[in-house]
Amino acid sequence: MSTMPPNLVRKDRRHSLIAMTLLGVGIAMGLWAAHMYHGLRMLNAEVAEAVATHADLKRQRATRPASTAKQDSISELAERQAWQLGPTLAWLERTWTNDLAYARIDMDGAARTQRLDVEARHDDALLALVDALSAMPDVTAVSLVRQRRSETGIEATLELRWRETSR
């Protein structure tokens, strides 16, 4: 004995209900496809604009005399390097004491980081250096990367991060 579910839709209307559902799904898929097509067209326009801008810049660079462009880039690089070295030397000058020796200074201007190899006579001198560098307004972080005791004192490596300031 099997029981059939109640027939809420008459037999002649059952197929039209399925057809209407499929029609709604089809319309929704069509709208979604139109939306995605519009998004792709917008991306295509942005890419075309970027390519045109790149071509214009390339054309402008080709028309500029090579020697002038090279001299400009070299002088700009030298100026930028000298400017980045100025605040760094000022920090080191303000934080130096007789108990410290800077063994090595590595600087990465693009990443705004600096690595210092320091030799200190005692722990207090090293901690005072870390505190003094941390107190500098442009320095965002000072971290002690490596520390090793030797016969003459403490050899340590510090890593600094700073923020860009206006000239």
N, C-alpha and C positions, 0 to 999 in steps of 0.2 A: 504494500500500500504506500504510494508516494503522494506527497502533498505538493501541490503546485503553489508557487507564490501568487498572491492576488494580482490580477491583471489590472494595473492602474491606467494603462494606456491601451486604448483599443487597438486591435491588430492592424487596422488600416493606417493608424497614426504612428505606430512604432517605428517604421522605416523613415518617416519624415523627421522624427526626433533625432535619430542617428545622423541623418543627413544634415540637420541644422547644427548639431554638435561638431561634426566634421567641417562644416562650412566655417563655424566660429574659430576652430583651431587653424584652419587654412588662412583666414583673414589675419589672425594674430601672428602667424609665421610670416606672412607677407609684410606686415607692418614692421616686425623685427628686422627682416631682411632689408627693408627700405631704410630703416634707422642705421643699420650697419653700413650700408652703401653710402649714406650721407657722411658718416664718420670717415670712411675711407677716402671719399672725395676731399674732405677737409684736410686730411693728412697728406694727400697727394699735392694739394695746393701749397701746404707748408713746405714740403720737400722741394717743390719747384721754386719757391721763393728763396729757400736756403741755397739751392744750386745757383740761382741767378746772382745772389749776393756774393757767393764764393767766386763766381766768374768775374764779377766786377772788381773785387779785391785783387784777384790774380792779374787782371788787366792793368789795374792801377800800379801794382807792384812792378809789372814788366815795363811800364813806361817811365818809371822813376830811374834815374841813373844808378848803376850798380855801386859805384864807388861811394856816392853820397849815402845810399841805403846802408852800406856796410859800415861806414864811419859813424852814422847815426846810431846803429845798433850797438857798436862797440862803445861809443861814449855813453849811451844810455845804460848799458850793462855796468860800466865802470862807476857811473854815478849811483846806480842802484846798490851796487856792492859797497861802495864807500858809505852810503847813507845807512845801510844795515849794520855796518861795522861800528859806526859812531856810538849808538846807544849801548852796544855790547861792551865796548871799551870803557864807557862811562860806568856801567855796572861793575865791571871787574876792578876799575880804579877805586870806586867807592867801597868795595867790599874787601879789598886786599889788606892783609896785616902782615907783620913780621913772622907770624907763625904759619903762614901759607906760602905755597909755591904752586903756580900754575904750570903743569908739565906739558899739557897739550890742550888746544882749543879747536874743536871742529864745529862748524856752523853750517846749517842748511837754511838759507834765506827763504826758499820757496815754502818749506814746511814750518818755518819760524821756530826751529829747534836749535839747541846748542848743546854740545857735549863737552864737559870740562874734565880733564884728568888733573887731580889736585893732590898735592902732598902736604899734609898737615902735621905739626909737631905733636898735637894731642887732640883728644876727642872734642874738647870744648871749642877749639879753633874751627874744626870742621862743622860742628853744629851751629856755631855763630855765623859761619859763611852761609849755610843753608837758610838760616833765619833771615839774614841780611838780604839774600837774593829773593826770598819769598816776599819780603817787605817792599821790594821795588814795584812801582805802580804799573809798569808795562809787563812784568813777568807774571804769567798766569799759573805756572806750575814748576816746582823744583822737586826732583826725585833723586834719591841716592840709588844709583844703579849697582855699584860695586864698592866694597870696602875691604881692605886687607891691611893687617898690621905688618909692619916691617921693623927692622932694627932702628931706623931713623925716625919712625913715626907711623903715620897712617897714609896709605895710598887709597884714594877714592875716585870714583867717577860719578859726576853729577850730570843730570840731563835737565835742561831748562826749556820751557815753552814760553813764548811771548806773543803778545798781540801787536798787530800793525798799528802804528800811530801815524798821524799826519806829519808831513815834513814841516 
